[in-house]
Amino acid sequence: MVAHTYPKEYIDIYAVVINESSKKFIENTTKRLEKLLNNKFSDWLVSDFLDFDEFQEKIKSFSLSGKIHMNSIVKRFLSYKNKFSTEIYRRYKNKISELYDELNSIASKNKKTQEQLLNNFSYKVARDALIKHIPEINKITNYTKYRDYLITAWFLLQAPVRLCNLKHLVYIKNDSQLLKNIPDKSKNYISKINGIYHVCYNNFKTCKAIGQINLTIEDNDLIDLLDIYQTKFKIPENEQFFYNNLDLIPRNVEGITIGFAISKTIKRLLNINASLNTIRHSYISEYLTTLRSIDEKRDLSRKMGQSFKMNMQDYYTQVN
């Protein structure tokens, strides 16, 4: 094991830190403070941190989390120097509590904003708006604009998966190749076999727990959009399906591109803000307005790349 950059007593001042990620975080945050102070840890003195207001001024441009981290490293150092009972120690400790209160307040407001978005968004309304707009979508000749509509359709015209499912999606032209047997499991695959679109997901957030997912695309509107996409833009084989060199800026599709495509298209269709998470939550809520069997719930969870856990209502439903 690699020796710590800093004294073990400093790393373990509150409790023995066993987790390597935690140790690395403490070391990296300490290095960040060294850089800010332009002074090595070995040369730090308690007096370097006595001017509390000056230190807060130095980190005023940091993010809220960054301010918490920097103050926490000073508090750790003061603890290491056995200054627990000093006024300066209490000031840093209180500042950290104050910053955490601010952070929690922001998180609470963000949660309410997400709830408001969900209350204002209807999966069915968005789906119907997209279907109604399909004749106009089919006239689009700009690659990026058409792709953005198609990405949104991928989530509105079937059970919505996660962003990363599309990020790794590769087009396979060989219609005799079984997607599930392709050796490279770091990618997801799409192919049209005997007139049917097959999709194989290997790489997604919960793949270790759920395993490989194999689906066919059944929605006729989505099938038509995919056919036009391939015909109009000549998608290259063995390349990312939602990337094409007709894009203004050659780049690989990233999660942020897919997320932006969805929010931009929803805004264009409905004039409201909505993310993929909003779509997924609304889809599940509307799906569950109809009484569903445990098998139906389990099947939907798998299609969406989510783990399924029975709740008490499921148990009672099963008994009845």
PAKE-125783 format. One record per residue (C-alpha): residue in one letter; x, y, z. Coordinates in Angstrom, 1 decimal, m for minus. Example, Ala and Ser with C-alpha at 12.3 -4.5 7.8 and 13.67 -1.06 7.14 Angstrom:
BEGIN
PT  rest       u       v       w
PT     a    12.3    m4.5     7.8
PT     s    13.7    m1.1     7.1
! end
This chain:
BEGIN
PT  rest       u       v       w
PT     m     0.0     0.0     0.0
PT     v     1.3     3.5    m0.9
PT     a     2.2     5.6     2.1
PT     h     0.1     8.6     2.9
PT     t     1.3    12.0     1.7
PT     y     0.3    13.4     5.0
PT     p     0.8    12.2     8.6
PT     k    m1.4     9.3     9.6
PT     e    m2.4    11.2    12.7
PT     y    m3.8    14.0    10.5
PT     i    m5.7    11.6     8.2
PT     d    m7.1     9.6    11.2
PT     i    m7.7    12.6    13.6
PT     y   m11.5    11.9    14.0
PT     a   m11.4     8.1    13.4
PT     v    m9.3     5.6    11.6
PT     v   m10.0     6.1     7.9
PT     i   m10.0     2.7     6.2
PT     n   m11.8     3.5     3.0
PT     e    m9.2     4.3     0.3
PT     s   m11.5     6.7    m1.5
PT     s   m12.0     8.7     1.7
PT     k    m8.3     8.9     2.3
PT     k    m7.7    10.0    m1.3
PT     f   m10.4    12.7    m0.9
PT     i    m8.7    14.1     2.3
PT     e    m5.3    14.1     0.6
PT     n    m6.6    15.8    m2.6
PT     t    m8.5    18.4    m0.7
PT     t    m5.4    19.1     1.5
PT     k    m3.3    19.5    m1.7
PT     r    m5.9    21.9    m3.0
PT     l    m5.5    24.1     0.1
PT     e    m1.7    23.8    m0.1
PT     k    m2.0    25.3    m3.6
PT     l    m4.4    28.0    m2.5
PT     l    m2.0    29.0     0.4
PT     n     1.1    28.5    m1.8
PT     n     2.5    26.7     1.2
PT     k     3.3    23.0     1.9
PT     f     1.4    21.2     4.7
PT     s     4.7    20.5     6.5
PT     d     5.1    24.3     6.8
PT     w     1.6    25.1     8.0
PT     l     1.2    26.9    11.3
PT     v    m1.9    27.4    13.4
PT     s    m1.2    31.1    13.1
PT     d    m1.8    30.8     9.3
PT     f    m5.5    30.4    10.0
PT     l    m6.1    32.8    12.8
PT     d    m7.5    35.5    10.5
PT     f   m10.8    33.8     9.9
PT     d   m12.3    36.6     7.8
PT     e    m9.2    36.7     5.5
PT     f    m9.5    33.0     4.9
PT     q   m13.2    33.2     4.0
PT     e   m12.2    36.0     1.6
PT     k    m9.7    33.7    m0.1
PT     i   m12.3    31.1    m0.9
PT     k   m15.2    33.4    m1.7
PT     s   m15.2    32.4    m5.3
PT     f   m15.4    28.7    m4.5
PT     s   m18.6    26.7    m4.9
PT     l   m20.6    26.0    m1.7
PT     s   m19.2    22.5    m1.5
PT     g   m15.7    23.8    m2.1
PT     k   m16.1    26.2     0.8
PT     i   m17.2    23.4     3.0
PT     h   m14.2    21.3     2.0
PT     m   m11.7    24.1     2.5
PT     n   m13.1    25.0     6.0
PT     s   m13.2    21.3     6.9
PT     i    m9.5    20.9     6.0
PT     v    m8.6    23.8     8.3
PT     k   m10.7    22.3    11.1
PT     r    m9.0    19.0    10.5
PT     f    m5.6    20.7    10.8
PT     l    m6.5    22.5    13.9
PT     s    m7.7    19.3    15.4
PT     y    m4.5    17.7    14.4
PT     k    m2.7    20.5    16.4
PT     n    m5.0    19.8    19.4
PT     k    m6.8    23.1    19.2
PT     f   m10.3    21.7    19.8
PT     s   m11.1    24.1    22.7
PT     t   m10.0    27.3    20.9
PT     e   m12.2    30.1    19.7
PT     i   m10.7    29.9    16.1
PT     y   m11.6    26.2    16.0
PT     r   m15.2    26.9    17.0
PT     r   m15.5    29.6    14.3
PT     y   m14.5    27.2    11.5
PT     k   m16.7    24.5    13.0
PT     n   m19.7    26.9    13.1
PT     k   m18.9    28.1     9.6
PT     i   m19.1    24.5     8.3
PT     s   m22.5    24.0     9.9
PT     e   m23.7    27.3     8.4
PT     l   m22.6    26.3     5.0
PT     y   m24.2    22.8     5.3
PT     d   m27.5    24.5     6.3
PT     e   m27.3    26.7     3.1
PT     l   m26.5    23.6     1.0
PT     n   m29.4    21.7     2.5
PT     s   m31.7    24.6     1.9
PT     i   m30.8    24.7    m1.8
PT     a   m31.2    21.0    m2.1
PT     s   m34.7    21.3    m0.6
PT     k   m35.6    24.0    m3.0
PT     n   m34.3    22.0    m5.9
PT     k   m36.4    19.0    m4.8
PT     k   m39.5    21.2    m4.7
PT     t   m38.6    22.5    m8.2
PT     q   m38.4    18.9    m9.5
PT     e   m41.8    18.1    m7.9
PT     q   m43.3    21.2    m9.5
PT     l   m41.9    20.1   m12.9
PT     l   m43.4    16.7   m12.4
PT     n   m46.7    18.2   m11.5
PT     n   m46.7    20.4   m14.6
PT     f   m45.5    17.6   m17.0
PT     s   m47.6    14.8   m18.4
PT     y   m46.0    11.9   m20.3
PT     k   m49.1    11.3   m22.3
PT     v   m49.5    15.0   m23.3
PT     a   m45.8    15.1   m24.4
PT     r   m46.2    11.8   m26.3
PT     d   m49.3    13.1   m28.1
PT     a   m47.6    16.4   m28.9
PT     l   m44.7    14.6   m30.5
PT     i   m46.9    12.3   m32.5
PT     k   m48.9    15.2   m33.8
PT     h   m45.6    16.9   m34.8
PT     i   m44.2    13.9   m36.8
PT     p   m45.2    15.1   m40.3
PT     e   m43.2    18.3   m39.6
PT     i   m40.3    16.3   m38.2
PT     n   m40.1    14.2   m41.3
PT     k   m39.5    17.3   m43.4
PT     i   m36.4    18.3   m41.4
PT     t   m33.2    18.1   m43.4
PT     n   m30.8    19.4   m40.7
PT     y   m29.2    16.4   m39.1
PT     t   m28.8    17.7   m35.5
PT     k   m32.4    18.9   m35.4
PT     y   m33.8    15.6   m36.7
PT     r   m31.6    13.6   m34.3
PT     d   m32.8    15.7   m31.3
PT     y   m36.4    14.9   m32.2
PT     l   m35.5    11.2   m32.7
PT     i   m33.7    11.0   m29.3
PT     t   m36.8    12.5   m27.6
PT     a   m39.0    10.1   m29.5
PT     w   m36.9     7.2   m28.2
PT     f   m37.9     8.2   m24.7
PT     l   m41.5     9.2   m25.4
PT     l   m42.7     6.4   m27.7
PT     q   m41.5     3.5   m25.5
PT     a   m40.5     2.9   m21.9
PT     p   m37.8     5.5   m21.2
PT     v   m34.4     4.1   m20.4
PT     r   m31.4     6.2   m19.0
PT     l   m29.2     8.6   m20.8
PT     c   m26.2     6.3   m20.8
PT     n   m28.1     3.7   m22.8
PT     l   m28.0     5.9   m25.8
PT     k   m24.5     7.3   m25.2
PT     h   m23.1     3.8   m25.9
PT     l   m25.5     2.8   m28.7
PT     v   m23.8     1.4   m31.8
PT     y   m25.4     0.7   m35.2
PT     i   m24.9    m2.8   m36.5
PT     k   m25.8    m3.2   m40.2
PT     n   m25.2    m7.0   m40.4
PT     d   m28.7    m8.3   m40.0
PT     s   m27.6   m11.9   m39.5
PT     q   m25.6   m11.1   m36.4
PT     l   m27.2   m11.7   m33.0
PT     l   m26.6    m8.6   m30.9
PT     k   m26.5   m10.5   m27.6
PT     n   m23.6   m12.5   m28.9
PT     i   m21.3    m9.6   m29.8
PT     p   m18.2   m10.0   m27.6
PT     d   m17.7    m6.3   m26.8
PT     k   m20.0    m5.7   m23.8
PT     s   m18.9    m2.1   m23.3
PT     k   m21.3    m1.0   m25.9
PT     n   m25.0    m1.2   m26.6
PT     y   m26.3    m2.2   m30.1
PT     i   m29.1    m1.6   m32.5
PT     s   m29.8    m3.4   m35.7
PT     k   m32.8    m4.0   m38.1
PT     i   m33.2    m7.8   m38.5
PT     n   m35.9    m9.1   m40.8
PT     g   m37.6    m5.8   m40.8
PT     i   m37.6    m5.5   m36.9
PT     y   m35.4    m3.2   m34.9
PT     h   m33.6    m5.1   m32.2
PT     v   m31.8    m3.3   m29.3
PT     c   m29.2    m4.9   m26.9
PT     y   m28.2    m3.0   m23.8
PT     n   m25.0    m4.2   m22.1
PT     n   m23.6    m0.9   m20.7
PT     f   m25.9     1.1   m18.4
PT     k   m26.1     2.3   m14.8
PT     t   m27.6    m0.9   m13.3
PT     c   m26.1    m3.4   m15.7
PT     k   m24.2    m5.3   m13.0
PT     a   m27.4    m6.0   m11.1
PT     i   m29.8    m6.5   m14.0
PT     g   m27.6    m8.0   m16.7
PT     q   m28.0    m7.7   m20.5
PT     i   m31.4    m6.4   m21.8
PT     n   m32.7    m7.4   m25.2
PT     l   m35.7    m5.6   m26.7
PT     t   m37.5    m5.0   m29.9
PT     i   m38.9    m1.7   m31.0
PT     e   m42.7    m2.0   m31.4
PT     d   m44.0     1.5   m31.8
PT     n   m44.8     2.2   m35.4
PT     d   m44.2     5.9   m35.2
PT     l   m40.7     5.3   m33.7
PT     i   m40.0     2.7   m36.4
PT     d   m40.9     5.1   m39.1
PT     l   m38.7     7.8   m37.6
PT     l   m35.8     5.4   m37.4
PT     d   m36.2     4.3   m41.0
PT     i   m36.2     7.9   m42.2
PT     y   m33.2     8.7   m40.0
PT     q   m31.2     5.9   m41.6
PT     t   m32.3     6.6   m45.1
PT     k   m31.9    10.4   m45.0
PT     f   m28.6    10.6   m43.1
PT     k   m26.8     7.3   m44.0
PT     i   m25.8     6.3   m40.5
PT     p   m22.3     4.6   m40.7
PT     e   m22.0     1.0   m39.6
PT     n   m20.2     0.2   m36.2
PT     e   m20.4     3.8   m35.2
PT     q   m22.5     5.5   m32.5
PT     f   m26.0     5.6   m33.7
PT     f   m26.8     9.1   m32.6
PT     y   m23.6    10.5   m34.0
PT     n   m23.0    11.4   m37.6
PT     n   m20.3    13.4   m39.4
PT     l   m23.0    15.7   m40.7
PT     d   m22.9    17.3   m37.2
PT     l   m21.5    20.8   m37.3
PT     i   m18.9    19.8   m34.6
PT     p   m17.5    16.3   m35.0
PT     r   m17.8    14.7   m31.5
PT     n   m19.0    11.6   m29.8
PT     v   m22.4    11.7   m28.3
PT     e   m22.2    12.4   m24.5
PT     g   m24.9    12.3   m21.9
PT     i   m25.1    16.1   m21.8
PT     t   m25.9    16.2   m25.6
PT     i   m28.7    13.7   m25.2
PT     g   m30.1    15.5   m22.1
PT     f   m30.0    18.8   m23.9
PT     a   m31.7    17.3   m26.9
PT     i   m34.6    16.1   m24.8
PT     s   m35.1    19.3   m22.8
PT     k   m34.8    21.5   m25.9
PT     t   m37.3    19.4   m27.8
PT     i   m39.8    19.3   m24.9
PT     k   m39.5    23.0   m24.6
PT     r   m40.2    23.3   m28.4
PT     l   m43.2    21.0   m28.2
PT     l   m44.9    22.1   m25.0
PT     n   m43.1    25.3   m23.9
PT     i   m42.3    23.8   m20.5
PT     n   m39.0    22.6   m18.9
PT     a   m38.6    18.9   m18.4
PT     s   m35.6    16.6   m18.1
PT     l   m35.4    12.8   m18.7
PT     n   m35.9    12.2   m15.0
PT     t   m39.2    14.1   m15.3
PT     i   m40.2    12.0   m18.2
PT     r   m39.3     8.7   m16.4
PT     h   m41.1     9.6   m13.2
PT     s   m44.2    10.8   m15.2
PT     y   m44.2     7.6   m17.3
PT     i   m44.1     5.4   m14.2
PT     s   m46.8     7.4   m12.4
PT     e   m49.1     7.2   m15.4
PT     y   m48.4     3.5   m16.0
PT     l   m49.4     2.8   m12.4
PT     t   m52.7     4.6   m12.6
PT     t   m53.9     1.3   m14.0
PT     l   m53.8    m1.8   m11.7
PT     r   m50.7    m3.7   m12.7
PT     s   m49.6    m7.3   m11.9
PT     i   m46.3    m7.9   m10.2
PT     d   m45.0    m9.5   m13.4
PT     e   m45.9    m6.3   m15.4
PT     k   m44.2    m4.1   m12.9
PT     r   m41.1    m6.3   m12.9
PT     d   m41.0    m6.3   m16.7
PT     l   m41.3    m2.5   m16.9
PT     s   m38.6    m2.1   m14.3
PT     r   m36.2    m4.3   m16.3
PT     k   m37.0    m2.4   m19.6
PT     m   m36.2     0.9   m17.9
PT     g   m33.0    m0.5   m16.4
PT     q   m34.3    m0.3   m12.8
PT     s   m34.1    m2.9   m10.0
PT     f   m37.6    m4.1    m8.9
PT     k   m38.6    m4.4    m5.2
PT     m   m42.0    m5.5    m4.1
PT     n   m43.7    m3.2    m1.6
PT     m   m46.4    m4.1     0.9
PT     q   m49.1    m3.2    m1.5
PT     d   m47.7    m5.8    m4.0
PT     y   m47.7    m8.4    m1.3
PT     y   m51.4    m7.7    m0.4
PT     t   m52.3    m7.6    m4.1
PT     q   m50.6   m11.0    m4.6
PT     v   m52.5   m12.6    m1.7
PT     n   m55.8   m11.2    m2.9
! end
